[in-house]
Amino acid sequence: DTDRALVLLEEYCKKLRKPEEQQLKKAIRKVMGIFKSSLFQALLGSFTKKATRHGSISYLSLPAAVVYDVLGCPKD
């Protein structure tokens, strides 16, 4: 879910300390802000309802899936 994605992003940001990593850290913080926005939450709710109706939703939420993919984390 979104909360898990935010936790993963926050943990990753804490590891970014080198000067050359600060641009990435800034971009991740922007993504975190988007995940926290009410517009994103509304869109995610709409997507989830449609996907559930069509039987195309998996155990992994969209925000968490994006974070796992970007950070190269295993999905299990």
Secondary structure, DSSP 8 states (H G I E B T S, - for coil): -HHHHHHHHHHHHHH--SGGGHHHHHHHHHHHHHHHSHHHHHHHHHHHHHHHHHT---SS-HHHHHHHHHHT----
